[in-house]
Amino acid sequence: MSTVALLRPRAAQDLPARLARSAAATGHGHQMRTEDVTGWLAERARAHRFTVRRAPLDRLDGWSFAPGTGDLVHSSGRFFSVRGLDVTLDEGPHRHWQQPVIHQPEVGILGMLAKEFDGVLHFLLQAKMEPGNPNLLQLSPTVQATRSNYQRVHEGAAVSYLEHFTDPARGRVLADSLQSEHGSWFYRKSNRNMLVEATDAHVPCQAGFRWLTLGQIGELLRLDNVVNMDSRTVLSCFPMSAPEPGALHSDTELLSWFTAERARHDVDARLMALGRVDGWTRDADGIGRIDGRFFRVTGVTVEAGNREVTGWSQPLIEPCGTGVAAFVFRRIGGVPHILVHAKTEAGHLDTIELAPTVQCVPANWAPERAEDRPPFLDLVLTAAEGHGAHYATVHSEEGGRFLNARIRYLFVPADEDEAPVDAPPGYHWATAGQLNSLTAHGHYVNVQARTLLACLNSGAVRL
Amino acid sequence: MSTVALLRPRAAQDLPARLARSAAATGHGHQMRTEDVTGWLAERARAHRFTVRRAPLDRLDGWSFAPGTGDLVHSSGRFFSVRGLDVTLDEGPHRHWQQPVIHQPEVGILGMLAKEFDGVLHFLLQAKMEPGNPNLLQLSPTVQATRSNYQRVHEGAAVSYLEHFTDPARGRVLADSLQSEHGSWFYRKSNRNMLVEATDAHVPCQAGFRWLTLGQIGELLRLDNVVNMDSRTVLSCFPMSAPEPGALHSDTELLSWFTAERARHDVDARLMALGRVDGWTRDADGIGRIDGRFFRVTGVTVEAGNREVTGWSQPLIEPCGTGVAAFVFRRIGGVPHILVHAKTEAGHLDTIELAPTVQCVPANWAPERAEDRPPFLDLVLTAAEGHGAHYATVHSEEGGRFLNARIRYLFVPADEDEAPVDAPPGYHWATAGQLNSLTAHGHYVNVQARTLLACLNSGAVRL
C-alpha cells in the first residue's frame, strides 16, 4: 500500500488569511446584520420565560451541606461542589488564607462551529440563558457542555451540535486546547476550547443559533454583557498568526521568562472542609467573609424554558464589586506590545499563568496600605476615569457559576515613564501574536487575559 | 526614544541549521575524539574515590521515619522525602493501588551550556558521579542542580557554571521549559531543562568537563550507561525543527487528539502517610511489595571526593528488573513516524503525557493474564531478541534518586499488520519533528520518550 496520499501539511497555510478575512467582515454577515443581533437577543428573551430568584443555600433543591465537612454538594455526586481551600504563597502581602472554592474535576467542552458562507468563515453562536448573567441571555459558543451535561446526568434534552466536537474527525479541527478557568474561584478547573470547521455541505441553523463573522463578533464585543465568557475564551484560541516584523523578546526568551517565573514560585493550595474555613461565616444569605470582601457563596432557583432541563437550583459565587482587567500597551519599534503579568492564583494547576497587567477588584484594595496596591492599578483607573483607554467594556464571567461577576476590560496606552521597556519583576512585554500562539497550549494565558485577547483577535480593539 | 533598535526576530532562523551542523560533526570535536571519551571517564573514575554502600533505611545519616506518618524525611526538611501515594484510575486492569513515592516539590535546573568552536556548536558535559548509576560516573549536563543544591543547603562547594543559567541574559537562551520526571516514582516533579549559548569570548573548561558536538553525544548514546538521564532530557528539548514534507496528522490534529486524551481521563492521586501504604512492608533491606514486584525503597551511604559534599546517606528507589521503552516506527508517505502512547502515570501533574509505544518492566507483567499485557510488548520483545531493532541500548535513569534503574531503549520497525496507520485508541502517529516541537512546552512528552527523542536529535539513530 502506498501511503504518500496520507501525508498532509503540518500546518494549514491559508488559515490565518481566512480568519483575517472573517475579522474584516463587519456590519453584516451571511445571515444577519450586526445591528440586529441585540434585537434578536431581546426577542429570544421575550419568547422564553426565565426566572431567577435568590434562595438560601439550605433550600436549594438537590443540594445540601455534607455532614462532617460542611461541603456544599449535590445529591447526585455530580455537577460540582463548594469546598474549602487552604492557600500558602511564598510572596506578596497575603501569604496564607482560607476560602470557599468550586471543585469540579471534570473537563467540559466549549466548542465553536465554523463554516464558510460566500467565501467568509462564520461562527455559530447561541442565545443562551445563564442564571448568573446580569441580563441572563448572552451569546455563547455553539456548544457549552460539562461532562455531566453531555453524558445526560440532567436527563434533559441532548446538546445541539455536540457531535461536531465529540467526533471532530467529521469536520476539520482548527484549534483544541485545555484552558484554565478563574483561579480565584475554581480549584484546578479547565475546559476544552475547540474550534471546528464543519465540512458538511449543509449545517442546519437551529432556533436560538446564528452564524456571525469574526468581525461581527468583534463589533458585539464592544457592547457590555453581550458575548459571554465561554465565547470569549474560545475566540482567544483562534489561531490568528498575525505577521509581526519582530518583538522586544524572541518567542524563546518569552518562554524562558515564563519558565523561570513558574519555577521560582511555590504555591501550596489544598482542598479542605468548607465548614472549617477560617474567616468566613454562613448566614441566611450565604457564605461570606466577616469583613465583606472578595466574594460570597449564594444560591438561586431557576425556571427556564429553553435550557436542558426546565428548572433547577444551584449555588453561585457572587463577587463583591466590579473587577478590572487591563492590558497596558505601547508600541515598541512600531509593533504593539502588551504588558503581561505572571500571576499566581490559588486555584491554578501550576503556580502562575499570564494575566492582564492589572487584574483585581479595586474595592478589595481600598483599605490596604498604598504600597500593597497592585502595580499599574492607579495608571489604569486614571485612564478609565479620563476616557484614556482604547477599549473599556464590561463583560460578565461564566453565568453558570458566578452571579453578576462583572469585569471592566481595558486596554490602556502607556509611555516609557509609565511602563518602561525594562519591565518590573513579574511583568514582561509580549506581542499579541506571541500571546495568541501560546493559547494553542494549556495553562499559559489565564481566562481574563484571554477575554482581552479575544478583543484583539476579533478586531474589537486595534492597538 | 526610538525603540526600533530593540526589535528582534521572534525566532532565530539559523538555529536549526547550526544544530544540524553540530549533529553531523562526529568522530571528533574541538577538544577531543569521541573514542577517547570513555577512557577519559574511566580516568576520572580512577582519580576520585567513590564508595557507595547499601545501608538500612533506619541508619541513614540525617534521615528518619517521621512519627505519625512514617514518611522518610531529612532532618533539614529539605532535599526530598519518601511519602505514600493513593491512586485511583478510571480504566485499565489496575484501577486502585497505594505505593511509596518521592516528594520533592522544588524545581531543579538541568542546564547545558553551548558554545561555538571552529563554527560548530559544542556542548559542555560533566563527568558526574551519582550513587544510583550502575557504573557511578556518567556524562551529565553542565549543571544539574536542585534548588537546595544551588541555594547551598549542603553548605558545600558552589555549582560550577550555574551563573549561566540563573542569569541567562548574560548569554542566549536556546531552549527553556519545565519537563516532568518519572511519573511512577515521583509525585509531580518537574525540572527546568535549559540550553544556553555562552556569548562570552572565553569560557574556561574546568576539570571534569568536556566540550562535545551533538554528533559526538549521539555516538556516545549508542553505548550503554554513558550519557545520563539529565543530559538526555535536555538533549530532547534541543529545537531541531527538522524539515518534513508532511505528516499523517497535522500539528493541530495531534494537539486535538492529545487534548481529548487528557480531557477524558480521570486520575486521582493523593499523597498519604508512607506508614499506612497498603501492600508494602518494611524490613531490614528497605520497603518493598509483598509480591516483590515494581520497586523497593532502599538506602545507600556515599563517600566521594568531587561531589558538592564529601559524604552523605540517602534513600534511593530500586526497580525490580530492567525496563523497556520502545518507539514502534514506520515510514508513512516516506516520512518516518513514531507511535506515541497517551499514558497515565500516577505522579504526573495532569493525567497523561506522551510515552513510548511500549514502556514497562516486562517482568512485572509475566504473571498477568495475557489480555492485560501492554499492547505492542510482544512485537518489541521479539524484535529485541531477534536483533530486529534499529536501536537497542541500555541507559540508566537519574542516579541521584534511583538505584540501578536500567531501561533498554529501542526503536522497532513495524508494518501495516503490526502497527496500522489507523492506530488503536490511546495511540497516535507523530513525526519526530512534531514530538520535538512539543518539548518547547512542559508536560507533553514524558521522560522515557524524551530519551528516545534525544537519540533522534543527536543522530544516535536514524529512522
Interface residues (C-beta under 8 A of the other chain):
Chain A: M1 T3 V4 A5 L6 L7 R8 P9 R10 A11 A12 P105 E106 V107 I109 P168 V173 L174 A175 D176 S177 L178 R192 M194 P239 E244 P245 G246 A247 L248 H249 S250 D251 T252 E253 L255 S256 T259 A260 R262 A263 R264 D266 D268 R331 I332 G333 G334 V335 L349 D350 E416 V421 T431 G433 Q434 A440 H441 G442
Chain B: M1 T3 V4 A5 L6 L7 R8 P9 R10 A11 A12 P105 E106 V107 I109 P168 V173 L174 A175 D176 S177 L178 R192 M194 P239 E244 P245 G246 A247 L248 H249 S250 D251 T252 E253 L255 S256 T259 A260 R262 A263 R264 D266 D268 R331 I332 G333 G334 V335 L349 D350 E416 V421 T431 G433 Q434 A440 H441 G442
